[in-house]
Amino acid sequence: MRVPSLTLAVAGAALLAPASLPATAAAVPPRQEPRPRGESAVSAADLLARLGPCTQVSRGRYRSDADSRANVPVCGTRDAVYWKSDLDVDCDGQSTARCNRRTDPLFAAATAYQQSDGRHLNAEKLPYIVIPAPSRIWNPLAQGVRGGSVVAVVYRDRVRYAVVGDTGPRDIIGEASYATARALGIRANPLDGGTDSGVTYIVFKDSRVLPIENHAAAVAAGERLARRFVEDGDDGGDGENGGDGDG
């Protein structure tokens, strides 16, 4: 179940970061088909094994849906934060053939972060995830999470890379763009798609892709960060940040 997020997205954007990400390179159209080569070089099993037991960094827990119990903590390691939840399909941003007011009654024409050309993100084409707006439960910036942060999204045996692209309600977690759902093999229809459980979101601290719409850059950074995360033997504690600082 999704709830309207336009107002909260705007509020979250104001708290987290400037609305627009500066363009440090020419905008490159996101590559969705074919999928960039090597995107799943680090296996889902290796990433999940590296996470270990949850060291909770959020003050409280989140609901996965408006009518569910608050039972999802945000966990932290030295180099990443992560949570395990459902996946609700987000279609907000640019109006496209599959993401518009007709296909999604909760459609909002704005995302918390914008492309280098000032346009809102394209949920149909760009893999991105939605994070909760800052609150007493958790402030993402405290763990180096912001617009453009690199994310490894794991579902079953698939790993797909995305960016933090939008903010949502302060007490709900577990939402990603149409393109993310499709890449993971999850039904992407915003009305009846998504999945109720089994999705792990791993956000690499202090990483960033600029311009935010460059999916190829997100994949390249994600592969590098995921490989480092698996091979470095992170101790599972939320110590000093060790993010890549891409961008």
N, C-alpha and C positions, 0 to 999 in steps of 0.2 A: 504494500500500500504506500502510495506517495502522498505527500501533502504539498500545498502550494508553497513555493520556495522563493518567489521573486523578491519579496520584501526582505526576507532573511538573507538572500544572496547578496543583495545590495549592502545590507548592514554588515554582513561578514566581510565583504570586500573592503569596506571602509576601515575595519579594524585590522584586517590581516595585512593589506598591502595596497599600494596605489592601484587604481582601477585598470590602468594600462601598463603592460610590460614593455619596457623600452626595446626597440629593435636594434640588436647589435649585429645582425646579419640580414641579408635579403631573405624575405619570406620564401619558404620552400613548401609547396603543397604537400600535405600529409600523405604518405604512401600507405594505403590500406590493402589494395589488391594489385600485384601479388604482395604477400607479407614480406617485409625485409628479411633477407637471408640471415640465418643464424639467430633469429629472435628467441628460440627456445634452447639455446646451447646449454644454459644452466637448467637442470631438471627441476621439476616441481618438488620431487622427493628430496633433493638436496637442499633446496631453499627451506622447506618446511622443517627438515631435520635440524637445520642450523638455528632456527628460532628458539627451540628449547622451551622450558616452562615460562609462563607469562610473568614478567616483572611489570606490574601495573604502574603506568606513569600518569594516567588520568585520575582525578580526585574521586570521580564516581564512574558510573557505567551508563551506557547508551541503550536506547531501544532500537531495534532494527526496523520497526514499523510503528505507526502512531498508536496502535492498539496492543502492542506487545509489552512485555516486561523489560525493565532496564537491566540487561544481563551481559552486555558486551563491553569489556574493558579495552582501553588502548594500552598496549604493552610496549615496552621499550628495550632496546639493546644499545650497545655503544654506538652503532652506526645506523640504526633504523628504528622506526616505530611501526607497529602493525596491529591489526585487529582482524578477527574472524567473524563474518556476518553473512547476511544475505546479499543479493544484488537486485536493487530496484533500478529500472531503466530510466535514465534521465535523457530527455530530448530537448532540453532548453538550449537557447542560442539562436543561430541562424535558422530561418524557416526553409526547410528542404522538402523533398518529395515524401520522406518517411518521418520527418519531425516537423510538425506544424500544428495549428490549432484544431484541425480536423482529425488528425491521427491521435492527438494527445490533448484531452480536455484541460490538463494541468500545464500545458505548454507555456513557457515564459520566454520572451524574445531576448532576454538578457542573461549573461553569465557573469560571475563575479570577476573574471579576468578576461581580457580581450586579446585579440591577435595583434600583430605588429602594425596592421593597417587600421586599427581602431575598431574593427568589426568584432562582434561577439563570436564565440567559438561555434564550430559546426559539429554537433553531437553525432550526426550521421557518419561523418568522415573521421573525426579525431577521437582516438581513445583517450578519455580522461576520466578521473574519478571526482566524486563530490565529498568534501570533508565538512564536518559540522562547523558552524560559526563559533568563534571563541566564546567561552562561557566559564562559569565556575567549575564545570566538569573537566574541561581541558582547554588549554590555549595552544593551538598548533605551533605558533611561532616559538614557543618555549622549547620545542624540540626541533627547530629548524625546518618546519613544514610551512610552505607558502605556495602561492600560485606558480606553476611551472616545475614544482618538485617532481622528481622522477619516482615512479611507482612500478613495482612488480606485482601484478595481479595473478593469483594462482587459483585455478579451479580444476579439480580432478588432476589430470596429468598435463595440464596446459599452463604455461607461463606466458603472459603477454605484458608488454610494457606500455605505460601510459604516463600522463602528467596529472597533477592536481589542477583542475580546471574550473571548479565551481564550489560554492559553499551552500549549505542547506540548513535545516532547522538545528537549533542548538542542542537538542536532546536526542537526535536520530542519526544513525550511522548506517552505511551500507548502500551506496548508490554509485552508479557509473554510467557513462554515456552509452548510447545506442551502439556506437562503434566498438566499445569495450566488450559489451555483452556478445555482440556478433563474433568478435575475434576469439572469445572463449568458448564458442559453441553453445551459448545460452540464447534462448528465444529472446529476440530484441524488441518485440512489439511493446510499446510503453503501456498499453492497456492491460495485457495479460501475459507479458513476458517476464524475464528475470528468473531468479531462483530463490527459494526460501532459506537456503543455508549453503555452507561448503565453500565460500569464497574467502580467500585470505588476501588482505591488502598490505603490502610492505612498502613503506615510503622511506626512501633513503634521505637521511638528514642532510641539510645544507646543500642539497643538489638542486640544480635548476637548469631548465632548457629555455634558451632564447634564440629565436622567437618561439613562443609557446606552441605554435601550430606546427612546428617542424617535428613530425613524428619519427622520421628517420634518425634525427639527432637524439630523440628520447630512447629509441631502441638501442642505439650505439652506447649511450651513457648507461642505460639500464643493464645491458650485457656486461659492461665493465664493472659497474657497481655490484651487480649480483655475483659475479665471479669473485671479486674481492671479498665480498661478504661471506661467501661460502668457504673460501680458502684461508682467510685470515684467522679463523677460529675465534670469532667473537665470543667473549665470555658470558654473554647473555645479560650482563648488567647494564644499567643506564648510566654509563660514565661519560667521559668527555666525548664530544662529537668527533666523528671521523669521516664526515661527508666528503663527497667528491668536489663539490663547489662548481659543477659545470655551469658555464655561462657567466 
